[in-house]
Amino acid sequence: MGENNILNKKIKLLKILSEGCKIHPAYRAHRKATGRCNECVIVWNARLELNALDES
């Protein structure tokens, strides 16, 4: 993966995190989503993916 692709992916993930969940605005992905709300799960998965990109 090129450096530009990684940066674009990070920007996309950060945008998802910044928008958060419209149903649960207090959810900021500090802990795992319960799985009952799809938007919260998407935010949680974005956080995990961003963390993985930062580690590599």
PDB file of N, CA, C and O in Angstrom:
ATOM      1  N   MET A   1       0.851  -1.177   0.000  1.00  0.00           N
ATOM      2  CA  MET A   1       0.000   0.000   0.000  1.00  0.00           C
ATOM      3  C   MET A   1       0.896   1.239   0.000  1.00  0.00           C
ATOM      4  O   MET A   1       1.817   1.338   0.811  1.00  0.00           O
ATOM      5  N   GLY A   2       0.631   2.174  -0.899  1.00  0.00           N
ATOM      6  CA  GLY A   2       1.432   3.385  -0.960  1.00  0.00           C
ATOM      7  C   GLY A   2       1.104   4.344   0.165  1.00  0.00           C
ATOM      8  O   GLY A   2       0.074   4.227   0.829  1.00  0.00           O
ATOM      9  N   GLU A   3       2.003   5.296   0.365  1.00  0.00           N
ATOM     10  CA  GLU A   3       1.815   6.253   1.453  1.00  0.00           C
ATOM     11  C   GLU A   3       0.549   7.086   1.258  1.00  0.00           C
ATOM     12  O   GLU A   3      -0.156   7.382   2.222  1.00  0.00           O
ATOM     13  N   ASN A   4       0.260   7.464   0.005  1.00  0.00           N
ATOM     14  CA  ASN A   4      -0.966   8.229  -0.271  1.00  0.00           C
ATOM     15  C   ASN A   4      -2.209   7.421   0.048  1.00  0.00           C
ATOM     16  O   ASN A   4      -3.178   7.956   0.587  1.00  0.00           O
ATOM     17  N   ASN A   5      -2.190   6.133  -0.281  1.00  0.00           N
ATOM     18  CA  ASN A   5      -3.339   5.280   0.004  1.00  0.00           C
ATOM     19  C   ASN A   5      -3.575   5.151   1.508  1.00  0.00           C
ATOM     20  O   ASN A   5      -4.718   5.161   1.966  1.00  0.00           O
ATOM     21  N   ILE A   6      -2.494   5.032   2.268  1.00  0.00           N
ATOM     22  CA  ILE A   6      -2.611   4.915   3.723  1.00  0.00           C
ATOM     23  C   ILE A   6      -3.182   6.196   4.304  1.00  0.00           C
ATOM     24  O   ILE A   6      -4.061   6.157   5.165  1.00  0.00           O
ATOM     25  N   LEU A   7      -2.679   7.344   3.827  1.00  0.00           N
ATOM     26  CA  LEU A   7      -3.189   8.619   4.328  1.00  0.00           C
ATOM     27  C   LEU A   7      -4.660   8.807   3.986  1.00  0.00           C
ATOM     28  O   LEU A   7      -5.435   9.285   4.814  1.00  0.00           O
ATOM     29  N   ASN A   8      -5.047   8.434   2.776  1.00  0.00           N
ATOM     30  CA  ASN A   8      -6.454   8.544   2.374  1.00  0.00           C
ATOM     31  C   ASN A   8      -7.332   7.641   3.225  1.00  0.00           C
ATOM     32  O   ASN A   8      -8.435   8.035   3.605  1.00  0.00           O
ATOM     33  N   LYS A   9      -6.862   6.440   3.530  1.00  0.00           N
ATOM     34  CA  LYS A   9      -7.607   5.509   4.369  1.00  0.00           C
ATOM     35  C   LYS A   9      -7.765   6.080   5.781  1.00  0.00           C
ATOM     36  O   LYS A   9      -8.843   6.004   6.370  1.00  0.00           O
ATOM     37  N   LYS A  10      -6.676   6.654   6.321  1.00  0.00           N
ATOM     38  CA  LYS A  10      -6.735   7.255   7.652  1.00  0.00           C
ATOM     39  C   LYS A  10      -7.724   8.417   7.688  1.00  0.00           C
ATOM     40  O   LYS A  10      -8.478   8.567   8.649  1.00  0.00           O
ATOM     41  N   ILE A  11      -7.719   9.231   6.645  1.00  0.00           N
ATOM     42  CA  ILE A  11      -8.657  10.357   6.569  1.00  0.00           C
ATOM     43  C   ILE A  11     -10.088   9.853   6.569  1.00  0.00           C
ATOM     44  O   ILE A  11     -10.946  10.409   7.254  1.00  0.00           O
ATOM     45  N   LYS A  12     -10.347   8.802   5.805  1.00  0.00           N
ATOM     46  CA  LYS A  12     -11.692   8.231   5.739  1.00  0.00           C
ATOM     47  C   LYS A  12     -12.126   7.707   7.115  1.00  0.00           C
ATOM     48  O   LYS A  12     -13.255   7.945   7.544  1.00  0.00           O
ATOM     49  N   LEU A  13     -11.232   6.998   7.795  1.00  0.00           N
ATOM     50  CA  LEU A  13     -11.543   6.444   9.109  1.00  0.00           C
ATOM     51  C   LEU A  13     -11.735   7.545  10.150  1.00  0.00           C
ATOM     52  O   LEU A  13     -12.627   7.452  10.994  1.00  0.00           O
ATOM     53  N   LEU A  14     -10.908   8.580  10.096  1.00  0.00           N
ATOM     54  CA  LEU A  14     -11.053   9.697  11.028  1.00  0.00           C
ATOM     55  C   LEU A  14     -12.364  10.437  10.811  1.00  0.00           C
ATOM     56  O   LEU A  14     -12.973  10.932  11.760  1.00  0.00           O
ATOM     57  N   LYS A  15     -12.790  10.510   9.561  1.00  0.00           N
ATOM     58  CA  LYS A  15     -14.079  11.155   9.266  1.00  0.00           C
ATOM     59  C   LYS A  15     -15.227  10.355   9.883  1.00  0.00           C
ATOM     60  O   LYS A  15     -16.160  10.933  10.442  1.00  0.00           O
ATOM     61  N   ILE A  16     -15.157   9.033   9.781  1.00  0.00           N
ATOM     62  CA  ILE A  16     -16.180   8.178  10.394  1.00  0.00           C
ATOM     63  C   ILE A  16     -16.195   8.384  11.901  1.00  0.00           C
ATOM     64  O   ILE A  16     -17.260   8.495  12.508  1.00  0.00           O
ATOM     65  N   LEU A  17     -15.004   8.435  12.507  1.00  0.00           N
ATOM     66  CA  LEU A  17     -14.916   8.631  13.958  1.00  0.00           C
ATOM     67  C   LEU A  17     -15.432  10.007  14.370  1.00  0.00           C
ATOM     68  O   LEU A  17     -16.086  10.146  15.404  1.00  0.00           O
ATOM     69  N   SER A  18     -15.137  11.016  13.566  1.00  0.00           N
ATOM     70  CA  SER A  18     -15.570  12.365  13.936  1.00  0.00           C
ATOM     71  C   SER A  18     -17.079  12.525  13.818  1.00  0.00           C
ATOM     72  O   SER A  18     -17.690  13.247  14.606  1.00  0.00           O
ATOM     73  N   GLU A  19     -17.684  11.858  12.843  1.00  0.00           N
ATOM     74  CA  GLU A  19     -19.138  11.942  12.689  1.00  0.00           C
ATOM     75  C   GLU A  19     -19.853  11.150  13.774  1.00  0.00           C
ATOM     76  O   GLU A  19     -20.931  11.542  14.222  1.00  0.00           O
ATOM     77  N   GLY A  20     -19.261  10.043  14.197  1.00  0.00           N
ATOM     78  CA  GLY A  20     -19.853   9.234  15.255  1.00  0.00           C
ATOM     79  C   GLY A  20     -21.176   8.619  14.855  1.00  0.00           C
ATOM     80  O   GLY A  20     -21.495   8.511  13.671  1.00  0.00           O
ATOM     81  N   CYS A  21     -21.935   8.221  15.846  1.00  0.00           N
ATOM     82  CA  CYS A  21     -23.237   7.596  15.633  1.00  0.00           C
ATOM     83  C   CYS A  21     -24.323   8.652  15.776  1.00  0.00           C
ATOM     84  O   CYS A  21     -24.365   9.384  16.764  1.00  0.00           O
ATOM     85  N   LYS A  22     -25.198   8.723  14.784  1.00  0.00           N
ATOM     86  CA  LYS A  22     -26.278   9.707  14.828  1.00  0.00           C
ATOM     87  C   LYS A  22     -27.341   9.347  15.869  1.00  0.00           C
ATOM     88  O   LYS A  22     -28.003  10.227  16.419  1.00  0.00           O
ATOM     89  N   ILE A  23     -27.498   8.055  16.133  1.00  0.00           N
ATOM     90  CA  ILE A  23     -28.490   7.596  17.098  1.00  0.00           C
ATOM     91  C   ILE A  23     -27.972   7.757  18.528  1.00  0.00           C
ATOM     92  O   ILE A  23     -28.726   8.105  19.437  1.00  0.00           O
ATOM     93  N   HIS A  24     -26.679   7.499  18.714  1.00  0.00           N
ATOM     94  CA  HIS A  24     -26.056   7.577  20.040  1.00  0.00           C
ATOM     95  C   HIS A  24     -24.900   8.577  19.990  1.00  0.00           C
ATOM     96  O   HIS A  24     -23.743   8.168  19.890  1.00  0.00           O
ATOM     97  N   PRO A  25     -25.186   9.868  20.055  1.00  0.00           N
ATOM     98  CA  PRO A  25     -24.125  10.870  19.905  1.00  0.00           C
ATOM     99  C   PRO A  25     -23.063  10.819  21.005  1.00  0.00           C
ATOM    100  O   PRO A  25     -21.963  11.336  20.809  1.00  0.00           O
ATOM    101  N   ALA A  26     -23.358  10.221  22.137  1.00  0.00           N
ATOM    102  CA  ALA A  26     -22.376  10.139  23.218  1.00  0.00           C
ATOM    103  C   ALA A  26     -21.353   9.026  22.972  1.00  0.00           C
ATOM    104  O   ALA A  26     -20.321   8.996  23.641  1.00  0.00           O
ATOM    105  N   TYR A  27     -21.611   8.110  22.029  1.00  0.00           N
ATOM    106  CA  TYR A  27     -20.694   6.999  21.783  1.00  0.00           C
ATOM    107  C   TYR A  27     -19.487   7.504  20.998  1.00  0.00           C
ATOM    108  O   TYR A  27     -19.630   8.030  19.895  1.00  0.00           O
ATOM    109  N   ARG A  28     -18.304   7.341  21.574  1.00  0.00           N
ATOM    110  CA  ARG A  28     -17.069   7.797  20.947  1.00  0.00           C
ATOM    111  C   ARG A  28     -16.056   6.678  20.766  1.00  0.00           C
ATOM    112  O   ARG A  28     -14.867   6.949  20.597  1.00  0.00           O
ATOM    113  N   ALA A  29     -16.500   5.429  20.798  1.00  0.00           N
ATOM    114  CA  ALA A  29     -15.669   4.254  20.544  1.00  0.00           C
ATOM    115  C   ALA A  29     -14.531   4.105  21.555  1.00  0.00           C
ATOM    116  O   ALA A  29     -13.434   3.671  21.204  1.00  0.00           O
ATOM    117  N   HIS A  30     -14.796   4.466  22.804  1.00  0.00           N
ATOM    118  CA  HIS A  30     -13.805   4.229  23.855  1.00  0.00           C
ATOM    119  C   HIS A  30     -13.881   2.793  24.350  1.00  0.00           C
ATOM    120  O   HIS A  30     -12.916   2.272  24.908  1.00  0.00           O
ATOM    121  N   ARG A  31     -15.024   2.156  24.145  1.00  0.00           N
ATOM    122  CA  ARG A  31     -15.184   0.748  24.488  1.00  0.00           C
ATOM    123  C   ARG A  31     -15.931   0.072  23.334  1.00  0.00           C
ATOM    124  O   ARG A  31     -16.536   0.741  22.496  1.00  0.00           O
ATOM    125  N   LYS A  32     -15.880  -1.241  23.304  1.00  0.00           N
ATOM    126  CA  LYS A  32     -16.490  -2.000  22.219  1.00  0.00           C
ATOM    127  C   LYS A  32     -17.995  -1.744  22.156  1.00  0.00           C
ATOM    128  O   LYS A  32     -18.669  -1.639  23.181  1.00  0.00           O
ATOM    129  N   ALA A  33     -18.503  -1.646  20.926  1.00  0.00           N
ATOM    130  CA  ALA A  33     -19.936  -1.455  20.729  1.00  0.00           C
ATOM    131  C   ALA A  33     -20.683  -2.726  21.131  1.00  0.00           C
ATOM    132  O   ALA A  33     -20.151  -3.832  21.025  1.00  0.00           O
ATOM    133  N   THR A  34     -21.920  -2.553  21.593  1.00  0.00           N
ATOM    134  CA  THR A  34     -22.698  -3.709  22.048  1.00  0.00           C
ATOM    135  C   THR A  34     -23.145  -4.588  20.887  1.00  0.00           C
ATOM    136  O   THR A  34     -23.416  -5.773  21.078  1.00  0.00           O
ATOM    137  N   GLY A  35     -23.225  -4.025  19.697  1.00  0.00           N
ATOM    138  CA  GLY A  35     -23.664  -4.790  18.534  1.00  0.00           C
ATOM    139  C   GLY A  35     -25.121  -4.599  18.219  1.00  0.00           C
ATOM    140  O   GLY A  35     -25.610  -5.124  17.219  1.00  0.00           O
ATOM    141  N   ARG A  36     -25.831  -3.857  19.049  1.00  0.00           N
ATOM    142  CA  ARG A  36     -27.253  -3.613  18.806  1.00  0.00           C
ATOM    143  C   ARG A  36     -27.480  -2.475  17.819  1.00  0.00           C
ATOM    144  O   ARG A  36     -28.553  -2.382  17.221  1.00  0.00           O
ATOM    145  N   CYS A  37     -26.491  -1.614  17.640  1.00  0.00           N
ATOM    146  CA  CYS A  37     -26.613  -0.473  16.741  1.00  0.00           C
ATOM    147  C   CYS A  37     -25.541  -0.591  15.655  1.00  0.00           C
ATOM    148  O   CYS A  37     -24.347  -0.594  15.953  1.00  0.00           O
ATOM    149  N   ASN A  38     -25.969  -0.686  14.404  1.00  0.00           N
ATOM    150  CA  ASN A  38     -25.015  -0.852  13.302  1.00  0.00           C
ATOM    151  C   ASN A  38     -24.061   0.324  13.173  1.00  0.00           C
ATOM    152  O   ASN A  38     -22.881   0.131  12.882  1.00  0.00           O
ATOM    153  N   GLU A  39     -24.551   1.538  13.383  1.00  0.00           N
ATOM    154  CA  GLU A  39     -23.678   2.710  13.266  1.00  0.00           C
ATOM    155  C   GLU A  39     -22.582   2.697  14.321  1.00  0.00           C
ATOM    156  O   GLU A  39     -21.438   3.047  14.032  1.00  0.00           O
ATOM    157  N   CYS A  40     -22.918   2.298  15.536  1.00  0.00           N
ATOM    158  CA  CYS A  40     -21.903   2.195  16.594  1.00  0.00           C
ATOM    159  C   CYS A  40     -20.858   1.144  16.234  1.00  0.00           C
ATOM    160  O   CYS A  40     -19.670   1.338  16.495  1.00  0.00           O
ATOM    161  N   VAL A  41     -21.281   0.049  15.645  1.00  0.00           N
ATOM    162  CA  VAL A  41     -20.351  -1.007  15.232  1.00  0.00           C
ATOM    163  C   VAL A  41     -19.423  -0.486  14.141  1.00  0.00           C
ATOM    164  O   VAL A  41     -18.234  -0.804  14.144  1.00  0.00           O
ATOM    165  N   ILE A  42     -19.938   0.303  13.214  1.00  0.00           N
ATOM    166  CA  ILE A  42     -19.119   0.882  12.142  1.00  0.00           C
ATOM    167  C   ILE A  42     -18.066   1.813  12.739  1.00  0.00           C
ATOM    168  O   ILE A  42     -16.907   1.787  12.325  1.00  0.00           O
ATOM    169  N   VAL A  43     -18.466   2.633  13.710  1.00  0.00           N
ATOM    170  CA  VAL A  43     -17.530   3.545  14.371  1.00  0.00           C
ATOM    171  C   VAL A  43     -16.461   2.742  15.107  1.00  0.00           C
ATOM    172  O   VAL A  43     -15.279   3.076  15.028  1.00  0.00           O
ATOM    173  N   TRP A  44     -16.858   1.697  15.816  1.00  0.00           N
ATOM    174  CA  TRP A  44     -15.895   0.862  16.544  1.00  0.00           C
ATOM    175  C   TRP A  44     -14.908   0.201  15.588  1.00  0.00           C
ATOM    176  O   TRP A  44     -13.705   0.186  15.852  1.00  0.00           O
ATOM    177  N   ASN A  45     -15.408  -0.346  14.478  1.00  0.00           N
ATOM    178  CA  ASN A  45     -14.537  -0.997  13.501  1.00  0.00           C
ATOM    179  C   ASN A  45     -13.573   0.003  12.868  1.00  0.00           C
ATOM    180  O   ASN A  45     -12.429  -0.339  12.572  1.00  0.00           O
ATOM    181  N   ALA A  46     -14.031   1.235  12.661  1.00  0.00           N
ATOM    182  CA  ALA A  46     -13.144   2.269  12.124  1.00  0.00           C
ATOM    183  C   ALA A  46     -12.012   2.549  13.104  1.00  0.00           C
ATOM    184  O   ALA A  46     -10.863   2.729  12.701  1.00  0.00           O
ATOM    185  N   ARG A  47     -12.341   2.586  14.386  1.00  0.00           N
ATOM    186  CA  ARG A  47     -11.304   2.822  15.409  1.00  0.00           C
ATOM    187  C   ARG A  47     -10.284   1.683  15.418  1.00  0.00           C
ATOM    188  O   ARG A  47      -9.081   1.932  15.491  1.00  0.00           O
ATOM    189  N   LEU A  48     -10.754   0.442  15.345  1.00  0.00           N
ATOM    190  CA  LEU A  48      -9.841  -0.702  15.335  1.00  0.00           C
ATOM    191  C   LEU A  48      -8.933  -0.672  14.110  1.00  0.00           C
ATOM    192  O   LEU A  48      -7.733  -0.932  14.208  1.00  0.00           O
ATOM    193  N   GLU A  49      -9.518  -0.352  12.952  1.00  0.00           N
ATOM    194  CA  GLU A  49      -8.738  -0.310  11.715  1.00  0.00           C
ATOM    195  C   GLU A  49      -7.698   0.823  11.753  1.00  0.00           C
ATOM    196  O   GLU A  49      -6.569   0.655  11.293  1.00  0.00           O
ATOM    197  N   LEU A  50      -8.094   1.968  12.304  1.00  0.00           N
ATOM    198  CA  LEU A  50      -7.152   3.093  12.416  1.00  0.00           C
ATOM    199  C   LEU A  50      -6.009   2.719  13.354  1.00  0.00           C
ATOM    200  O   LEU A  50      -4.851   3.023  13.068  1.00  0.00           O
ATOM    201  N   ASN A  51      -6.321   2.065  14.466  1.00  0.00           N
ATOM    202  CA  ASN A  51      -5.279   1.623  15.395  1.00  0.00           C
ATOM    203  C   ASN A  51      -4.321   0.650  14.711  1.00  0.00           C
ATOM    204  O   ASN A  51      -3.110   0.716  14.921  1.00  0.00           O
ATOM    205  N   ALA A  52      -4.863  -0.247  13.899  1.00  0.00           N
ATOM    206  CA  ALA A  52      -4.021  -1.219  13.187  1.00  0.00           C
ATOM    207  C   ALA A  52      -3.108  -0.523  12.182  1.00  0.00           C
ATOM    208  O   ALA A  52      -1.952  -0.915  12.017  1.00  0.00           O
ATOM    209  N   LEU A  53      -3.621   0.506  11.510  1.00  0.00           N
ATOM    210  CA  LEU A  53      -2.797   1.249  10.550  1.00  0.00           C
ATOM    211  C   LEU A  53      -1.690   2.009  11.267  1.00  0.00           C
ATOM    212  O   LEU A  53      -0.580   2.126  10.749  1.00  0.00           O
ATOM    213  N   ASP A  54      -1.981   2.519  12.437  1.00  0.00           N
ATOM    214  CA  ASP A  54      -0.973   3.266  13.194  1.00  0.00           C
ATOM    215  C   ASP A  54       0.129   2.356  13.708  1.00  0.00           C
ATOM    216  O   ASP A  54       1.274   2.788  13.846  1.00  0.00           O
ATOM    217  N   GLU A  55      -0.201   1.102  13.992  1.00  0.00           N
ATOM    218  CA  GLU A  55       0.796   0.157  14.500  1.00  0.00           C
ATOM    219  C   GLU A  55       1.742  -0.320  13.414  1.00  0.00           C
ATOM    220  O   GLU A  55       2.893  -0.658  13.693  1.00  0.00           O
ATOM    221  N   SER A  56       1.267  -0.349  12.183  1.00  0.00           N
ATOM    222  CA  SER A  56       2.128  -0.877  11.104  1.00  0.00           C
ATOM    223  C   SER A  56       3.008   0.165  10.485  1.00  0.00           C
ATOM    224  O   SER A  56       3.776  -0.138   9.572  1.00  0.00           O
TER     225      SER A  56
END
